[in-house]
Amino acid sequence: MTDIAAFVAGLPKVELHVHHVGSASPRIVAELAARHEGTTPVPADADALASYFEFRDFAHFIEIYLSVVDLVRDPEDVRILTYEVARELARQQVRYAELTITPYSTVRRGMAAEAFCEAIEDARVGAEKDLGIVLRWCFDIPGEAGLPAAEETLRIALSQRPDGLVSFGLGGPEIGVPRPQFKPYFDEARAAGLRSVPHAGETTGPSTVWDAIHSLGAERIGHGISSVGDPALLAHLAAHGIPLEVCPTSNLRTRAVASLADHPLPALVAAGVTVTINSDDPPMFGTTLNEEYEVAARLLSLDPVGVAALATNAVSASFLPTPDKTRITDEIRAYAAARP
């Protein structure tokens, strides 16, 4: 293990861009596939999942992702999945995570919204008690399902309002899914106290990021890597302190970038934009949050002090209360200071 890898392995962290179903480990996916054998294309063999998770492009990734979503069919599936995601994050020294959850995708398959929310809350409370990790939720509109999905996601968020819910998001494909059409739903969510964290600028250009800012009131941007193509946008992000949730390996695996060497992360940092490092759908992309920090360290030529500073970015960009931000930041700094 390299010095940076060893440092990252013990580094206290915050994860801001990680998807609920997309974080299901191969073991959990295989178990769910076996339970629903004959009604799913997802292989029930953990080894076969590696080839199943080879994505031709972003559209193919969405197709495969939805096939895994379809495996989550009852509240116990939801509870187990959520708790296991928390376990994996805690293993990587994650102290706090804002998990992106798409309730519409499960509720439309027949699960009651109340049962779904009870299951994630049960897992959240159990994980904090057993594992010491704090989870919060971002309820996410699947953009490919259009305005009916937006309306239902907002209804679930506001009618159920689980204790862990802090933000409102928009995911799925960007191409053919204009951000401005979702403005009324984000306006209502924001009026109810939820924070705005849409995906934008992953597979489309800077204009999508501008739309997320102007139409959706984005406080953070999921991905946002195409911002590098617009100097005015970079200046706006830097001046207004709008962080980007960057997921390098995800961008490579979905073909949003041709290679890690081509990743715009260094240019974003050079422009003064606040970046956070995240894992997105880690088992599907064959990565972990720890590995994403190692990738970022290589791309940015960081030493351990620089890696620790990157970790504090995520704390600052989180929706944690100030005392909790201070506590985790102090823990990161103490860890870095104690390393030789």
Phi, psi and omega in degrees: 000128179291166179300317181295318180299318179295320179296313181298322184301326181259358185288125173297139188220164171235137180244123185248347182222086178216130185269143184303293181292324181294350178262001179298126180292157176307324180297314181292317179300316180296320179296317179294320179297322179294323178297329185246028182303138181094348180237012182214146174277353183288128181291145180269008179253124184300323180294321181293340180294331181300316179285328177297328181268028171266115189259131178287322181194185184294322180298320178293322176301315180299319179300314180292319179302314182293331177292329176284321175306321183294346178282344183267099193241348179217165185302327179292323173303315182296313182297314181297313180302312184296316180295320181292325174298314179299320180299316181294320178295317179298324178300332180266017178068028174281124181269332186208138179218138171258102187273126178280119185238138181245081186299328182306318185297330179270318182296322180292343177271004171118352179279137178293140181302321180297318180293320179299311182293323176298322182292316180291325179291321177299317179293320180299311181296318180295320181294321179293320180290315187275324192246348179076014179257138178261125177249143170227163188246142163246114177278125196244129174281127171282104189303329182293341180269358170076199186293327175302323178292322178297315181297317181289321178298317178295318180300314180297315182300314186277330180279323181270318179040062179301152185302330183276356186283125180235340188211170184231132186227179179215118181236202181080191183293147177266325182295125180079008180232080183299136181292321186302334182296341182267004184305313182301326182286320176292322177302315182290320178297317180294321178297332179273003175099003178275148182270154187258119183221064180283152166288145175190150173068031175265305182245002175237176187276185183302333182300328179293324177292317175303317179300318180297324180286308187283322184269327187251358179063037186303129175262335169220158179242127173287117183076267177072014189292336179288353176304336182299340181276359184226101182303324179294322178293317178302317180296321179294314180300317181293314184293326183262003177061039177268108184284155173254139175264097188264135184228083192302310183294324175303314181299325177289314186290331178268006178069021174290332170233152184285327180202163177295329177297334179270000186294137183281006182309311180300322180292323178297314179296318180299331180278359178086011179283138175285123178242144172241153183252132188216171188247345174068267179232071197303312180295325179295330182260005177065040182218181174219168176297320178302316180294326178295323175294323177294319177299313180298321179299320178292315182296327185257001180054051184267144167267179181304324178297319178293322178295318178297321178296322177296321179295325179290334175304316182294323177298313181297324183278352182285171176259026174292150170298153185305316180300324179288324174301315181298317182298313182289322176300316178298322179294318178298314182294322178294320177298313181295320181293332182278347181280141180293000000 
